[in-house]
Amino acid sequence: MSVITTDDTGRASLARRPARGRWRWPAALLATATLATGCAPADAPPEPATGDTATAPLTRENVDAWLDETVPAALEDGGIAGGAVSVVHDGELLTAREYGYADVEAEKPVDAEDTLFRVASVSKSFTATAVMQLVEAGELDLDTDVEEYVDFELERTFPADITLRHLLTHTAGYEERIAGAILPEGTEVDLRESVSVDPPHQLYVPGTTPAYSNYGYALAGYIVEHTSGTPLDDYFRQNIFEPVGMTSSTLAQPLPEELRSRLSNGYVTADGPPRAFETVSDSPAGAVTSSATDMARFMLAHLGDLDDEGGGLLQPDTRALMQEPGLASDSLGSLAEGSRMTLGFFEEDRNGQRVLGHGGDSTVFHSHMQILPEQDAGIFLNFNSDGKESAVYHLRSTLLEGFADRFFPPPGGGADGDAESPTAQEHARMLEGSYASSRSIQSNFMAAYYAVDGATRITANPDGTIVVNPAPESLGPGLYEEVEPWVWREVGGHRLLAARLAGGEVEAFGGAASTYLPAGPAQTPSVVVPVLGASLLVLVLTMLSWPVGALVRRWRSLPKPGPADRRVRVLTRVGVAAVVVAAAGWIGVVVVLSQLQDVPTFVLRLLQVLQLLGLGAIVPSAMALTGDIGRKAGWARYAGGALVLLALLGMGWIALFLNFLSPSVSY
């Protein structure tokens, strides 16, 4: 988990991050660049990925040699303090490697078995496992409205059922939620309060639009807790960790005393100070702490390798159900032709191999787990730093791609080949345009942030390929080719995207837990930014001109305006000043939110009052301009009055269409 610091991407700042594997903020709100060091220039499509073409049998010696030649140099060059990698194969822990430091100042090295890491959104796979255990026991049903399983009334926009199937596939339709995502260290998490008080707004009809949702998984976790009658951290311990032999894992926050000293520090870069422990309010979505070897046990359980020794988490049929795509075309339409979520994992294809996995990013910890069921293999990795220019994302991608390319190359040793689609050029032209991410906030003032920073542009090339900029899980552009009508594959990569049409027009485009929706004018940066920038510039210059104008009138002994003119000009000035102060205030709010701090509601309401004053000033501004024209005050006065009126109209449009004046200030 687009957290706050990502994608669909670790400093506490506002920027994009990959959509997948995050318990944090959405793509447009997530911190620092993801895969920044691996992105192609923004003005050119990327070169096709080549991967690591050297192949070798999957043995401990080969994996160790590959990791040892890749990871240490990447840590040193990228400013990453430390990390660990575990690999499983044929029912056993093949290897567990550790690199760098868990505590830089104390020079305490990482130990793959002893050192604990926060795994962030990989926690969602544990929550999904718990849900499936209760489904298997007959206590939950995947397709029953979840209000049957909670002790409060769900707020909803649409009458359609919200089911566990929707929650586990990120299709319940919820917008993002930022407030209270990270709580002060030592705060006790009240899961019921987290999911029942001030929930995020529902934007989409359930089952139709994938939109990554930490809240959805938090709600699923509360359903497990409420149905089982057991606090969720105890449920995980009793029904997942202990049966599998994960003796160094917990969902508890803060960590149990016996585990606390083993937790790695988390760093922005290896030469910086350690960051504070992150208390995650939506704990089922991102609060698990574990070691690399414990995570190997979890992978073995989902590969079915622990069934015979009593460590199986699910019956084979239930495990198979969990690993199948959770929704089909009757719900998703043609989006089902692209990558899809299973009931707890992202499903993708690497070199013709079916891969199930989940990634996770906190502000400083970065993890990923992938299993290849048909190959009885899996890899887990975790690092404790963002690194320089978020180098950890490039390293993580390098390891995941390298593992597949080196040990499970495509048949014949070459890239997957797909016949060129005869509809490629036509469909590319139809797809071209600006799109907004489904993982966003639209019901309140934060809609403005997404409008300024959240658009994705799709450009059609003459050869029928398309450039998606930024591409999923990246800040840079991605090159895609149509492999069948309305389905595109990343050139040289593994990501698969599909489009859904309505009335002959593209209605949605995406895959797995990310959807791009055609952007309206109020969601398009090329419209919003000029209107916002020009309007604010005019209003600020207008304010600066007031004292100058007063001095000129006094110096030239010009008559003062009459009472009526003076009244409309005062009201106009109040509105102009209110809009400028409100704009500065909203910017301050974003800065505070980027530091993972909440903003008092009264501050947001005060800014809305200022915004209303600006909206109300449109009328006296128009009256002032009309009066100037009636008095034939001259072209300079006409131009100045017209610019002020247009600027107030522009800011009024921003306020209304980007929900600055929404009754809800729940962010």
N, C-alpha and C positions, 0 to 999 in steps of 0.2 A: 504495500500500500504504500500519483499522481501527487509518505507522510509529509509533514510540514518540516521543512528545514531551510514528488519529489522532488508507474511512469510510469504505460501506461507502458520521468525517472516516480553534501549533507549539511551545509550550513543553514542556519535559520534565516533564510532569505527566500524571496519569491522568484521562482524560475521553473522551468519545466523539468519533468523527470519521467521515466518510462511508466506507462500505464500499468504494466503487469507487476504483480508481486509487491504491492505497496499497502501498508496499512495507513499511509499518510494521506496528505492532501492530493487532490487531483492533479492531472498533468499540468494545468496552467498554474497551479499553486504550489508546486513542489520545488524543493530547493535545488540550487545549482545544476549544472549541466549533466545530463546522463550520457554516458558513452562519449563525453566531450572530446576525448583524445582520439576517438575513432570515427568521428563524423566527417563526411565530405564537406567541402565548402558549401555555404548556403545558396550560392548562385549557380551551382552545377550539380547534376545528378552524380551519385557515388559510383565509383568503380565496382563492378561485380565482385562479391566476396569470393575469395579463392579457398580459404580455410587452410588447414594443415594437411598437406597431401601425403605425408609420410604415414604409413600404416604399420600396425604391429599387433600381435596377439594381445588380448587383455590379460596380462599377468602382472603380479606385484612388481616385478623388476622393471617391466616396461612402463608402468604407470608412475612408479617412483622416479625413474629417469626423466620422464617427460615433465613431471611436476617440478623436479629439482632444477631443471634447466629453464623453466618458465617463471616460476613464482618468485624466487629470491630477487632476481633482477628487477621484476616488476614492482616489488615492494620498495626496493631501494630507489628506483627511478621515479616512482609515483608518490613517494612520501607516505606509504601505508605502513602502519605500525606492525601489524601482524595478522595472522589468519591460520585457518586449518582446513584440510580437505579430507574427506573420507570417500572411499569407493567400495562398493559391494558387487559381488558376482558369484553366481552359482551357489547361493545360499550361505555365503560367508563374507566377513569383512576382509576384503582383499588387501586394503592398505589404509592407513590413516597418517597423514603427513602434517607437520606443524611448521610454521615459519614466523620469524620475527618475535615481537614482544607483546605480552599481555599487559605489562606495565613498563613503559619505556624508561621512566626515571629510575625505577628500582632494577632495571635490566632483567625483569622476570620473563623468561621465554614462554611462548605459547606451548601448551601441551595438549595434543589432540584429544586425550582422554580426560584430563583433569580440568582444562580451561573451559569456562562456560561463556557462551555468547548469547545475546538476544537474537532471535531468529525472525522477528518482525512478522511480516505477512505470511511466512511459512506456517505460522500458527493457524491460519485458516484451514489448512489440511487436517490439523488435529481436531478442530471444531467440527469439520465435516465428518470426520471419522466417528466422533461422538454421536452426531445426529444419526448416522447410518447404523450405529449399534442399537439405538433406540427404535429405529425403523425395523431392524431385524428382530427386535424383541416384541414388536407389535404395539409399542407404546406411542409411536409417532407414525404418521402417514405423510409421504412426500407431497401428496396432492390435496391435502385438506387445508382450508384456510387457517393460517397460523394463529388467528385470534382465538381459536379453540384451545390453544396451548399456553396462553398467557393470562395474567390476572389484571389486565388493564385494557382499555379500549384503544385500538390502533387508529391513528389519524391516517386518513387516506383520501386521495383525490378521485379515484375511480372505484366503481362498485365491484370490479372484478376481484376474485380471490387473490390473496397473497399467500403463496405456499412455500414450504421448505425447499421445494425444487427451484422456485424463483430465487430464494435467498442464497442457495448454494451455487447458483449459476449467475449471480449478479444481475438478475433481470426483474427484481421486485419494483424497479422504477424510481428509486430514491436518488435525490440529488446529494451532492457532497455535504459533509458537515465538518466544520473546523473548530467551533467553540469547544473548549475543554478537551481537545484531543490528547494533550499531554498535561498531566496534573503535577503539581509540586511533589518533589521527592518526599516519600513518607505518607502521602495521602492514601486513605483507604478507598478502594474502588467499590462503588455500589452499582453492580451491574444492572439491577432493575431500574434504578434511577437513570442510568445512562441511556437505556433504551426507551423508557416511558416518558421522561420529561423533555419537552422541547425537541421532538424528533425531527429529522430533516423532511422537507417537503417531497411529496411524491410527484415526479414530473412525467412519468411514462406509464402506459398501461402495462400491468405485470405480464411478463413473459414475452414482450415484444422487442425490447431495446436493451441490449447489454450495456450496463453502466456500473463499473466497479464500485463497490459499496462496502466500506468498513462497517457502517451501521447495520447493513443487512446481516453480516456475519456476527456482529455483536448480538443482534436479535436472535439469531439461530443459537448462539451460545446460551442466551438466557432461557430459551425454550428447553434446552438440555437441562439446565440447572433447575428450572421450575418443574419440569416433568419428572425428573429423577428424585427431586427433593434433596439434592446434594449440592453444596457450593461447587461451582464449576472447577475451581482449582483442585478440590478434593476428588471430583469426578474424574478429571484427567489423571490424577495420581493413581486412583484405584482401578480405573478401567482401561487406561492406555499406557501410562509410564511403567507401572509395576508389572503388568502382564508381559510387556515386551522386554523388560529388563533395563529400562531407561532410568537408572538410579541417580543420574545427575541432571534431571530435567524437572521443571516446575512451571506452573502458570502463576504462581503466587507473586504478589507485589506488595511490599518489598520481598526479596528472596528470603527463604528460610535461613536461619542462622548458620546451619551446617554447609550451605552452599555459597553464602555471601562472599567469603574471602576468595572464592575460586572464579568469580566473575571478572572477565577481562575489562580493563578500562576501554572506553570508546574515545576516539580522537577525530578531529577534523583532518589534521595531518600529524604525522609522527613526531614532528618537532613542536607541536602545540600542547596546551594543557589538556588533561582528560575532561570529558564532559560529565555532567551529573546523570545519575540514574533516571531513566525515562519511565514514568508511571503512565501506562496507556489506559485511558478511560474505556475504550472499546476493547477490553482485554481479550475476548475470544478472537479478535481480528489481528492481534499483533503482540501479545505479551509473553509468549513462551520463551523460556531460557533453557538452553541445552548445550551439549558438547558435540563435537564432530562424531565421536564414536556412538553416542546415544542416538544421534540422527541416523547413523548407519543401521541401528536396530529398527528404527521406524521404517526405513526404506525396505529392509528385509521383510518386515511384517506385511507391507503393502505389495510385495512381490510374492507373498504366499510362502516364504521360505521358513517361517517360524511356526507354521500350523502344526507340524508333527511334534514339535517340542512344547506345545501348549502355549506358545506366545502369539498365536494368531489373534488379530483384533476383530476380524469379521469372518463370517462363513464365506466360502469361495463364491457362492452365488451373489451374496451381498457385495463382496469386494468387486466382482465383475460389474455389478450394477453401478457402483460408485465410480468405476473407471470408464464407463460409457458416457458419450455426450448426453447432457442432461435434458436438452430440448431439441426438438426436431422442426421441420419446416411448417408443421401445422401451427406452431407458435411463432417462430422466428421468420417464417417465409424463406426467401432465397438467401438470407444471411446464414442459414444453416449450411450452405455450401462452403462457407469459409471455416476458419478455425473456430472451435467451440469449447466451452467449459464443460468438463464432466462435473460430477457432484463433489467438487472439492479440489480439482486439479485443472491446470491449463493443459489442453491437448495440442500437440503439434507434431510435425513430421520433420525429422532430420535425416537426410540421406536415405529416405525410404523407410526409416525406422519410426515406429510410433513411440512418442515420448510423452510422459505425464510429469508434470512438475509444478512448482510454485516458487516464486522469488519473494524476497522481503527486504525492505529498507526502512530502518529507523533513521534518526538524524545522523548516526555514525556507524551503526552496524549494518552489514550488507551480506545477505545470504541467498542461496539458491539450492533447491533440491530437484533432481530429475531422476526418474526411473524409466527404464526401457523394459516393459513387461515381457516382450517376446524374447529378449536377450538375457533375462534374469540378471539385470545389471542396474546400477544406479550410482549417482555422484552427488555429494553434498559439499558445499563450500561456504565459508563464512569469513569475513574480514572485519576488522574493528576500526576502520578509518575510511573517510572519503578519499583522502589522498589529494595530491596537487591536481587542480583542475578536475576534480572528481575522477581520478584515475582508476578508482576501484571498479567503475562500471565497464571500462574497457578491459580490465583484467578479468572480470567475471565473464564477459562475453567471450573473451579469448579462450578461457578454460572450457566453457560449455561447448563452444564450436569445436575446439580442439579435441575434446573427448570423443565427440561423435565422429569427426573426420578421421582421427587417428585409429580408433579402435572399432568403429562401425561405419566404414566408408560405404558410399553408395554402390549398388551392384555394378560390377564392371569397372569400378574405380573412378567413374566420372560422375558429373552432376546429373541430377534427375533431368530427364528430357521430356518436354511436353510439346506437342505439336502446336504451332502458332494458330491462334483462334482466328477464323475468318471475319469475326465481328470486332476485332481488336480496335481498329481505327474509329469505327462508328461509336463504339461504347466508350472509348477514351474521351471522345469529344463530348458525349453526353454527361460524362462524369466530371468534366473539368469545372472548377469553381472553388468557392470558399466553403469550409465546413467548420462546425462547432462540435466540440467533444461532448458526448453524452455525460461524461463525468465532470460535472460542473455545478455551480450554484446559479440559479436563475430567479429565485423567488425574492431576493433582497438585494441590498446594495453591492454585494460581491459579484453580481452579474457584470458590473462594469469592469472588474479586473479581468474576467474571462474574455470580455469583448475586446479589451486592449491587447491581451497577451495570449489568448487561447485559440486563435483560428488556425486551421490547417488548410493549406492550398494544394489542390490537385491540378496538375498541368498535363495536358495531352501532348505527346511527342508525335512527329510525323510518321514514325514506324509503328504506332499503335501502343507503345509502352506509355506508362504514366509515371510522373514524379509526384510522390506524396511528401510534402514538406510542412512540418517535420514528420518523419515516418514514425510509426508506432515504436515506442521504447527508445526514441532517439531525438536529439535536437536537430540533426541534419536531415537532408532529404533522402528518400529511399526510392529506388527504381523498381517498378513492378510491371509484369507482363501478363496479359490475359491468357489463361491456360484452358479455359472453357468459358462459354458465355456468362458474363457477369461474375467471373471468379478470377482473381489476380494472385500470382505468386511473386514473391520478392526475387529479383534477378540475383542469382548466386547465393540465395538465402533460403530460409525455410518458412517465413511467415506467409499466411494465406488470408486474403481479404475477399469479401464478397459484397455485392450490392443488392439492395432491395428496391423495387420500383413500385410506384403508385400513380395511376393515371398517365403512364408513359414517361414519368419523371423519376429521377433518382430520389428516393425517400430516405435511405440510410446506406452507409458503407462502413464495413469494419469486420471484426472477427473477435472471437473469444469474449473478453469482458470490455471491449472498447468499441464504441460506435461513433461514427462521424455523421452529423446531421447537417443538411444544407443550411448555411448561415444566412439569416436576414440582415438587413442594413445595420441593425443595432447590435449585431454579433460579429461584425466585420471590421477589423482594425483599420482597413483603408478608408472606412467611412467614419468610424467613431473617433479615431485619433485626430484627423484634421478638424472635425467639428469641435471636439473638446479643446484642442490646442489653440485654434484660431479664436474661439469664443473667450477662453481665459485670457489670452493675450490682449484682446480688445478691452476686456473689463479691467485688467490690471493697469493698462495704459490709461484708461479712463479715470481710475482712482488717482493715478499719479498726476493727471492733468488738473485735478480739482484745485489744489493749492496754487498751481501756476495760473489758472484762470482767475482765481480770486485776486492775485497780485496784479494781473493785467487789467482787470476791471477797476481796481483802486487806482492804479497808475494812470489809466486813461479817463478816470472819472466817469465811467459808464454807468447808466442807470441800473438799479437793481430790478430783478424781475418782479412783476406784480404778484399779489397774494396767491392767485390761482396758479400762475406759472411756478411760483416758488414751491407750492404744495406738491405739484406733480414731479418737480425736479428733486425735491427732498425724498419723496417716495421712491423715485428711480434710484437715487444714490444709496438709499438704505438697501434696496434689492441688489444692486451691483456689489456693494460691500459684503452683503450676506452670502452671495454666491461665491465670491473669492475666498472668504473665510471658510465656508463649507468645503470648498475644494481642497484647501489646505488641511482641513480637519480630516477629510476622507483619506488623504494621502497619509496623514499621521496614523489613522486607524490601520491601514495596510501595513505600515512599518511595525506597529505594535503587534499585529497578528503574526507578522513574519518572525517575531521573537518568541513565538509560542505563548503569548500572553493574551488573556481575554480583555475585551473592552467593555466598560460598564454600559449598561443599556441606556442610562440617562444621557451619556455622551452621544450615542447614536441618535437618540430622539432630539437632542439639541441641534445636531447637524441637520436632521430632517426639517426642523422648524426654520433654520436658516435657508434651506433649500426651498421651502415654501415661500419665504419672503422674496426670494429671487424669482420664483414663478409668478408671484403676485405683482412684481414690478414690471411685468410685460405691459400691462394696461397703462400705467402712468408714463412709461417710456414711449408708448405709441402716442399718447396724448401730447407729450412734450414735443415729439417730432411733428405732429399735426399742427401744434401751435406755432412752431418755428416756420413751417411752410406758410401758414396763414399770415404771419407777420413779415414774410419775405426776409427772413433773417440772414439769408445768404447760403451759398453752396457749402461753405465750410461747416455751418451749423447743420445743414441737411445731412451731409455725409457723416458727421460725428453722431448725430441722433440715430441715423439709420444703422450705423455699425453697432451702437449700443443695443438697439432693439433686436438686431439679428443675433448678437451675442447672447442676449437673454433668452431668445427663442431657442438658440442652439443648446444652451445649458438646460432649458426647460425640456427639450426633447431628450437629452441625456438622462435627466432626472426621472422622467416618466417611463421611458422605454427600457431603462436599465435599473428600474425598481429602487431608486434612491428613496422614493416616497412610499414604499411598500409598508403596509401595516405591520408586517413581520420584520423584525430585525434579528431573527434567529439565524446565525451564520454557522 
